[in-house]
Amino acid sequence: MDNWFKSKWFVRAISLAFAVILYFFVDITLNSSANDSSIPNNPNNLQTLEDVPVDIKINDENYVVSGVPDYVTVTLSGPPAILTPTTYRRNFDVYVDLEGLGEGTHIVELEYNITSELEAYIEPKTIEVEIEERASEQFQVSVDFINQNKLPEGYELGEYSIEPAEVTLTSSRAVIDQIGVVRAYVNVAGIEGPIKNREVPVNVYDGQGNEVNVRIVPETVQVSAEIINPSKEVPIEVVTTGELSAGYSLESATATIDEIEIFGKSDLLESITSISTEAIDLSKLTESGTVDVELALPEGVKVKGTATIEVEIELEQTKKLESIPINIEGLQEGQVIRFAQSGTDTIDLALVGNEATVKGITNEDFQVNINVNDLDEGQHEVPIIIEGPESEDLTVTPEFEEVRVVIN
């Protein structure tokens, strides 16, 4: 160690190290002093408050002011005993005093009211304000019902009312003259029932659709509206397709209800005069009866409950009874009779009627006769007499109406 201190190079190195340390210490001290110069040289504590509101002192019955910030930043300086409660309670005011100034543009300073034991530094300190003549006018409020496309299917907006219908707007004359529309918005998405006295805010826009900041009295209006599901009753048309099996024809296809109530938007319902069923495939029918059929509802149209109805099907069957023998009545003793034409001693009957009636009828259900009582010898045209089932919906057509016989 003693040898180190005897070395001149060791002493020089130690000296250089001390010189460097001293240089950096002095530089840091000077920079710190320079930075502190932007805030007043005050041994007291500092506290910065943001979003401090600004009051305006002016005759607001005659003038409106623009250019005053809503909030400013305030730095307070003072003894902790005074600074801390003042900061906590914010029991001081920042304001701009415009009384005595006329219309036009002015550069003014922001002022404050605070205990003399504290100092305040406001950012910004000065502002440019515009003082204009105050104007008030009444405007009609329009209502915009938004999301009408999100109403439940078939629902639409009905009659509505707004209370009050007018509001009073106050601002500068220049701003009032730019107002294009005053509007309240009502969201109707998903609503199925009436809107009753819904309170909604009023919005003000200029002619280009930009929102305008003005004083609105009242700031809200109450809107009532009917949300309706229009309906009408229309007849049902039964639609068929395909062909019935041979021997059958369609007598009728009738819905068990004459009309049905349909629901939808009024402009859609206006164009609808009837509702059709889905087509009934006749090729699958072999008997009369009732079938369930879906209604062919247009898009946007609904019915209460199920969209299925009953349709009564009445089929008409054509049936041929062949070779029914012709019985002879009233032939006198000793007379001989023969049919003048070969094959006319039997007859075919064509049956047409309701399928339920016709399908069970056979040859045994009919008796075909001719009555030759009191006929002399010779050739005669004798009418056919048919005895058998009788029904309003059954038609029997014989192969021929008369038969030619020869009596000897």
Buried (B, 14 or more C-beta within 10 A) or exposed (E): EEEEEEEEEEEEEEEEEEEEEEEEEEEEEEEEEEEEEEEEEEEBBBBEBEEBEBEBEBEEEEBBBBBBBEEBBBBBBBEEEBBBEBBEEEEBEBBBBBEEBEEEEBEBEBBBEBEEEBBBBBEEEEBEBBBBEBBEBEBEBEBEBEEBEEBEEBBBBEEBEBEEEEBBBBBBBEBBEBBBBBBBBBBBEEBEEEBEEBEBEBBBBBEEEEEBEBBBEEEEBBBBBBBBBBBBEBEBEBBBEEEBEEBBEBBEBBBEEEEBEBBBBEEBBEEBEEBBBBEBEBEEBEEBEEBEBEBBBBEEBBBEEEBEBEBBBBBBBBBEBEEBEBEBEEBEEEEEBEBEEEEBBEBEBEBBBBBBBBBEBEBEBBBBBBBBEEBEEEEBEBEBBBEBBEEEBBEBEBBEEEBEBEBE
